[in-house]
């Protein structure tokens, strides 16, 4: 239950930040070129731009790839004592 609360809190915080600043910096993840895709490349952090480049190259070669950038890895509190 705690993890679900954290996930909701992250999304709500991201939307509140967008309202305050006018900028969207993402919630739990961002997607890239997901139309008609069969394969996803997963990235985190500074590798996101490299993942997008790889998706573009694969798409140019006819491979239906898309990108998924994981923006939040933590907080995921431990369960139990």
C-alpha distances in whole Angstrom, upper triangle without the diagonal:
4,5,5,6,9,10,11,12,15,16,17,18,20,22,23,24,26,27,29,30,31,30,27,26,23,19,17,20,24,26,30,32,30,33,34,32,32,31,28,29,26,26,25,27,31,31,30,33,35,32,34,37,37,35,38,41,39,39,43,44,42,39,36,34,31,29,25,24,21,21,18,17,15,13,11,10,11,10,12,15
4,5,5,6,9,10,10,12,15,15,16,18,20,21,22,24,26,27,28,29,28,25,24,21,18,16,19,23,25,29,32,30,33,35,33,33,31,28,28,25,25,23,25,28,29,28,32,33,31,33,36,36,35,38,40,39,39,43,43,42,39,36,34,31,28,24,23,20,19,15,15,13,10,8,7,9,9,11,14
4,5,5,6,9,10,11,13,14,15,17,19,20,21,23,25,26,27,28,26,23,21,18,15,13,16,20,22,26,29,27,30,31,29,29,27,25,25,21,21,20,21,25,26,25,28,30,27,29,32,32,31,34,36,35,35,39,40,39,35,33,30,27,24,21,20,16,16,12,12,10,8,6,7,9,9,13,15
4,5,5,6,9,10,11,12,14,16,17,18,20,22,23,25,26,26,25,22,21,18,14,12,15,19,21,25,27,25,28,30,28,28,27,24,25,22,22,21,23,26,27,25,29,30,28,29,33,32,31,34,36,35,35,38,39,38,35,32,29,26,24,20,20,17,16,13,14,12,11,9,11,13,12,16,19
4,5,5,6,9,10,10,12,14,15,16,18,20,21,22,24,25,24,21,20,18,14,13,17,20,23,26,29,27,30,32,31,31,30,27,27,24,24,22,23,27,28,26,30,32,29,30,34,34,33,35,38,37,37,40,41,40,37,34,32,28,26,22,21,18,17,14,15,13,11,10,11,13,13,16,19
4,5,5,6,9,10,10,12,14,15,16,18,20,21,22,23,22,19,17,15,12,10,14,18,21,24,27,26,29,31,29,30,28,25,25,22,21,19,20,24,25,23,27,29,27,28,31,31,30,33,35,35,35,38,39,39,36,33,30,27,24,20,19,15,14,10,11,9,7,7,9,12,13,16,18
4,5,5,7,9,10,11,13,14,16,17,19,20,21,22,20,17,16,13,9,8,11,15,17,21,24,22,25,27,26,26,25,22,22,19,19,17,18,22,23,21,24,26,24,25,29,29,27,30,33,32,32,35,36,35,32,29,27,23,21,17,16,13,12,9,11,10,9,9,11,14,15,19,21
4,5,5,6,9,10,11,12,14,16,17,18,20,20,19,16,16,13,10,9,13,16,19,22,25,23,26,28,27,28,27,24,25,22,22,20,21,25,25,23,26,29,26,27,31,31,29,32,35,34,33,37,38,37,34,31,28,25,23,19,18,16,14,12,14,13,12,12,14,17,18,21,23
4,5,5,6,8,10,10,12,14,15,16,18,19,18,16,15,13,10,10,14,17,20,24,27,26,28,31,30,31,29,26,26,23,22,20,21,24,25,23,26,29,27,27,31,32,30,33,36,35,35,38,40,39,36,33,30,27,24,21,19,16,14,12,14,12,11,12,13,17,18,21,23
4,6,5,6,9,10,11,12,14,15,16,17,15,13,12,10,6,7,11,14,17,20,24,23,26,29,27,28,27,23,23,20,19,17,17,20,22,20,23,25,24,24,27,28,27,29,32,32,32,35,36,36,33,30,27,24,21,17,15,13,10,8,11,10,9,11,14,17,19,22,24
4,5,5,6,9,10,11,13,14,15,15,14,11,11,8,5,7,10,12,15,19,22,21,23,26,25,27,26,22,22,20,19,17,18,21,22,20,22,25,23,23,27,28,26,28,31,31,30,33,35,34,32,29,26,22,20,17,15,13,11,10,13,13,13,14,17,20,22,25,27
4,5,5,6,9,10,11,12,14,15,14,12,12,11,8,11,14,16,19,22,25,24,26,29,29,30,29,26,26,23,23,21,21,24,25,23,26,28,27,26,30,31,29,31,34,34,33,36,38,37,35,32,29,26,23,20,19,17,14,14,16,16,15,16,18,22,23,26,28
4,5,5,6,9,10,11,12,13,13,11,11,10,8,11,14,16,19,22,25,25,28,31,30,31,30,27,26,23,22,20,19,22,24,22,24,27,26,26,29,31,29,31,34,34,34,37,39,38,36,33,30,26,24,21,18,16,13,12,15,14,14,16,18,22,23,26,28
4,5,5,6,9,10,11,11,9,7,7,6,6,9,11,12,16,19,22,22,25,28,27,29,27,24,24,21,20,17,17,20,21,19,21,24,23,22,26,27,26,28,31,31,30,33,35,35,33,30,27,23,20,18,16,14,11,11,15,15,15,17,20,23,25,28,30
4,5,5,6,9,10,10,9,8,9,8,8,11,13,14,17,20,22,22,25,28,27,30,29,26,26,23,22,21,20,23,24,21,23,26,25,24,28,29,27,29,32,32,31,34,36,36,34,31,28,24,22,20,18,17,14,15,18,18,18,20,22,26,27,31,33
4,5,5,6,9,10,10,10,11,11,11,14,16,17,20,23,26,26,28,32,31,33,32,29,29,26,25,23,22,24,26,24,26,29,28,27,30,32,31,32,35,36,35,37,40,39,37,34,32,28,25,23,21,20,17,17,20,19,18,21,23,27,28,31,33
4,5,5,6,8,7,8,8,10,10,14,16,16,20,22,25,25,28,31,31,33,32,28,28,25,23,21,20,22,24,22,23,27,26,25,28,30,29,30,33,34,33,36,38,38,36,33,31,27,24,22,19,19,15,16,19,18,18,21,23,27,29,32,33
4,5,5,5,5,5,8,9,10,14,15,15,18,20,23,23,25,29,29,31,30,27,27,25,23,21,20,22,24,21,22,26,25,24,27,29,27,28,32,32,31,33,36,36,34,31,29,25,23,21,19,19,16,17,20,20,21,23,26,29,31,34,36
4,6,6,8,9,11,13,14,17,19,18,21,23,26,26,28,32,32,34,33,30,30,28,27,25,24,26,28,25,26,29,29,27,30,32,31,31,35,36,34,37,40,39,37,35,32,28,26,24,22,22,19,20,24,23,23,26,28,31,33,36,38
4,6,8,10,12,14,15,19,20,20,23,25,28,29,31,34,34,37,36,32,32,30,28,25,24,25,28,25,26,30,30,28,31,34,32,33,37,37,36,38,41,41,40,37,34,31,28,26,24,23,20,21,24,23,23,26,28,32,34,36,38
4,5,8,10,13,15,19,19,19,22,23,26,27,29,33,33,35,34,31,30,28,26,24,22,23,26,23,24,27,27,26,29,31,30,30,34,35,34,36,39,39,38,35,33,29,26,25,22,22,19,20,24,23,24,27,29,33,35,38,39
4,7,10,12,15,18,19,18,20,21,24,25,27,30,30,33,32,29,29,27,25,24,22,23,25,22,23,26,26,24,27,30,28,28,32,33,32,34,37,36,35,33,30,27,25,23,21,22,19,21,24,25,25,28,30,34,36,39,41
4,6,9,12,16,16,14,17,18,21,22,24,28,28,30,29,26,25,24,22,20,18,19,21,19,19,23,23,21,24,26,25,25,29,30,29,31,34,33,32,30,27,24,21,20,18,18,16,18,21,22,23,25,28,32,34,37,39
4,6,9,12,12,11,14,15,18,19,21,25,25,27,26,23,22,20,19,17,16,18,19,16,17,21,20,18,22,24,22,23,27,27,26,29,31,31,29,27,24,21,18,17,15,15,13,15,18,19,20,23,26,29,31,35,36
4,7,10,10,9,12,14,18,19,22,25,24,26,24,21,20,18,16,14,13,14,16,13,15,18,18,17,20,22,21,22,25,26,25,28,30,30,28,26,23,19,16,15,12,12,9,12,15,16,17,20,23,27,29,32,34
4,7,6,6,10,12,16,16,19,22,21,23,22,18,18,16,14,13,12,15,16,13,15,18,17,16,19,21,20,21,24,25,24,27,29,28,26,24,21,17,14,12,10,10,7,10,13,15,16,18,21,24,27,30,32
4,6,7,11,14,17,17,20,23,22,23,22,18,18,16,15,13,14,16,17,15,17,20,18,18,22,23,21,23,26,26,26,29,31,30,28,25,22,18,15,12,10,9,7,8,11,12,13,15,18,21,23,27,29
4,7,10,14,17,16,20,22,20,21,20,16,16,13,13,11,12,16,16,14,17,19,17,18,21,22,20,23,25,25,25,28,30,29,26,23,20,17,14,10,9,6,5,5,8,10,11,12,16,19,21,24,27
4,7,10,14,13,16,19,17,18,16,13,13,10,10,9,11,14,14,11,14,16,14,14,18,18,16,19,22,21,21,24,26,25,22,20,17,13,10,7,5,5,5,7,10,12,14,15,19,21,23,27,29
4,7,10,10,14,17,15,17,15,12,12,10,10,10,11,13,13,10,12,14,12,11,15,16,14,16,19,19,18,21,23,22,20,18,15,11,8,6,5,7,7,10,13,16,18,19,23,25,27,31,33
4,7,7,10,13,12,14,12,9,10,9,10,12,14,15,14,10,12,14,11,10,13,14,11,13,16,16,15,18,20,19,17,14,11,7,6,5,6,9,10,13,16,19,21,22,25,28,29,33,36
4,6,9,12,10,13,12,9,10,10,11,13,14,15,13,10,10,12,9,7,10,11,8,10,13,13,12,15,17,16,14,12,9,6,5,6,8,12,13,16,19,22,24,25,29,31,33,37,39
4,6,9,8,11,11,10,11,13,14,16,18,18,16,13,13,14,11,9,11,11,8,9,12,11,9,12,14,13,12,9,8,5,7,9,12,15,17,20,22,25,28,28,32,34,36,39,42
4,6,6,9,9,8,11,12,14,17,19,20,18,15,16,16,13,11,14,14,10,11,14,13,11,14,16,14,12,9,8,5,7,9,12,15,17,20,22,25,27,27,31,33,34,38,40
4,6,9,11,11,14,16,18,21,23,24,21,18,19,19,16,14,16,16,12,13,15,14,11,14,16,13,12,8,9,8,11,13,16,18,21,23,25,28,30,30,34,36,37,41,44
4,7,10,11,14,17,20,23,25,26,23,20,21,21,18,16,18,17,13,14,16,13,11,14,15,11,10,7,8,9,12,14,18,20,23,26,27,30,32,32,36,37,38,42,45
4,6,8,11,14,17,20,22,23,20,18,19,18,15,14,16,14,10,12,14,11,9,13,13,11,8,5,5,6,10,12,15,18,21,23,24,28,30,29,33,34,35,39,42
4,7,10,13,17,20,23,24,21,19,20,19,16,16,17,15,12,14,15,12,11,15,14,11,8,5,6,8,11,13,16,18,22,24,24,28,30,29,33,34,34,38,41
4,7,10,13,17,20,21,17,16,17,16,12,13,15,12,10,13,13,10,11,14,13,12,8,6,5,6,8,10,14,16,19,21,22,25,27,27,30,31,33,36,39
4,6,10,13,16,17,14,13,15,14,10,11,13,11,9,12,13,11,12,15,15,14,11,9,6,5,5,7,10,12,15,18,18,22,24,24,27,28,30,33,36
4,7,10,13,14,11,10,12,10,7,9,11,8,8,11,12,11,12,15,15,15,12,11,7,6,5,6,8,10,14,16,16,20,23,23,26,28,29,33,35
4,7,11,12,9,8,11,11,7,10,13,11,10,14,15,14,16,19,19,19,16,14,11,9,6,5,6,7,11,13,13,16,19,19,23,24,26,30,32
4,7,8,6,5,9,9,6,9,12,11,11,15,16,16,17,20,21,21,18,17,13,11,8,6,5,6,9,11,11,15,18,18,22,24,26,30,32
4,7,6,6,10,10,9,12,14,14,15,17,19,19,20,23,24,25,22,21,17,14,11,9,6,5,6,9,9,12,15,16,20,22,24,28,30
4,5,6,9,10,10,12,14,15,16,18,20,21,22,24,26,27,24,23,19,17,13,11,8,8,7,9,10,13,16,18,21,23,26,30,31
4,5,7,8,9,11,13,14,15,17,18,20,21,23,24,26,24,23,19,17,14,13,10,11,11,13,14,17,19,21,24,27,30,33,34
4,6,5,6,9,10,10,12,14,15,16,18,20,21,23,20,20,16,14,11,11,9,10,11,14,14,18,21,22,25,27,30,33,35
4,5,5,6,9,10,10,12,14,15,16,18,20,21,19,18,14,12,8,8,6,9,10,13,14,18,20,22,25,27,30,34,35
4,5,5,6,9,10,11,13,14,15,17,19,20,19,18,15,13,10,11,9,12,13,17,18,21,24,25,29,31,34,37,39
4,5,5,6,9,10,11,12,14,15,17,19,17,17,14,12,10,12,11,14,15,18,19,22,25,26,30,32,35,38,40
4,5,5,6,9,10,10,12,14,15,16,14,14,10,9,7,8,8,11,14,17,17,21,24,25,28,30,33,36,38
4,5,5,6,9,10,10,12,14,15,14,13,10,8,6,9,9,13,15,18,20,23,26,27,30,33,35,38,41
4,5,5,6,9,10,11,13,14,13,14,11,11,10,13,13,16,18,21,23,26,29,30,34,35,38,41,43
4,5,5,6,8,10,11,12,11,12,9,9,9,12,13,16,18,22,22,26,29,29,33,35,37,40,43
4,5,5,6,8,10,10,9,8,6,6,7,10,12,15,18,21,22,26,28,29,33,34,36,40,42
4,5,5,6,9,10,10,10,8,9,10,13,15,18,20,24,25,29,31,32,36,38,40,44,46
4,5,5,6,9,9,10,9,11,12,16,17,21,23,26,27,31,33,34,38,39,41,45,47
4,5,5,6,5,7,6,9,11,15,17,20,23,26,26,30,33,33,37,38,40,44,46
4,5,5,5,6,6,8,11,15,17,21,23,26,28,31,34,34,38,39,41,45,47
4,5,7,9,10,12,14,18,20,24,26,29,31,34,37,37,41,43,45,48,51
4,6,9,10,13,16,19,22,25,28,31,32,35,38,38,42,43,45,48,51
4,6,9,12,15,19,22,25,28,31,31,35,38,38,41,43,44,48,50
4,6,9,13,16,19,22,25,28,28,32,34,34,38,39,40,44,47
4,7,11,14,17,20,23,26,26,30,32,32,36,37,38,42,45
4,7,10,13,16,19,22,23,27,29,29,33,34,35,39,42
4,7,10,13,16,19,20,24,26,26,30,32,33,37,39
4,6,10,12,15,17,20,23,23,27,29,31,34,37
4,6,9,12,13,17,19,19,23,25,27,31,33
4,6,9,11,14,17,18,21,24,26,30,32
4,6,7,11,13,14,18,20,22,26,28
4,7,9,11,13,17,20,22,26,28
4,6,8,10,13,16,18,22,24
4,7,8,11,13,16,20,21
3,5,8,11,14,17,19
4,6,9,12,15,17
4,7,9,13,14
4,6,9,11
4,6,8
4,7
4
